[in-house]
Amino acid sequence: MAKCAICEKSAHFGNAVSHSHRRSNKMWKANVKSVKILVNGAAKKTYVCTSCLRSGKVERA
């Protein structure tokens, strides 16, 4: 499962509730992209969520 290497964001679970109030399992996945980032001056390919990319927590290689 894809997980953000910076903030550890991953999928979380809950219930999908229909109009008749029947419940089934639901999964919300984090918006995670595979990008090359700079780690200690070297390029490394990791999974990073888009909120970390937009906020500038990561420098792309």
N, C-alpha and C positions, 0 to 999 in steps of 0.2 A: 504494500500500500504506500502511495506517495505521501511524504511528510516533509514539511518545510524544515530545511537544515538550520535556519536562523531562529525562528520563533516556535518551532515544534508543533505548528498547526497541522492537524490531520482531520480525518473524517469524524463526525459525531452522529449519534443515533437518536431516534425518537419515534413517534407514532404519526402515521398519516391517518387523519380522521375524515371519514366520508360525511356526506350530508346526513345519512341515516345514523351517524355516530359510530359506525363500525371502525375498528382500529386495525391497522396493519403496520408492519415495520417499515421504517423509512430511514434513508441514510443521506446526510448532507456531506458532500465532498468539498474539501478546500480547493481553491483555484490555484493549483500548483503547477509551475512550469519547470522544465529542465533547461537550465541556463549554465553558461560558463562564467564563473566568478573568480575574482582574485583572492587567493588564500595564501598569506605569507609571501606575496610576490609571484606566486605561481598560479597558472590557470587550472581550475578544477571544475568538473561538471557535476552539479548537484541540483536537487529539487528545491526551488524557492517559491514561496507564495507571492502573488502579485501585490499584496499590500506591503511586503518587505521591499519589493522591487521599486514601487512608486515612492515609498518614504525615504529611499536613499540609504537604507541599512546595508545594502550590498553594492559593491563596485563590480560592474561587468568587465570581463576580460576581452 
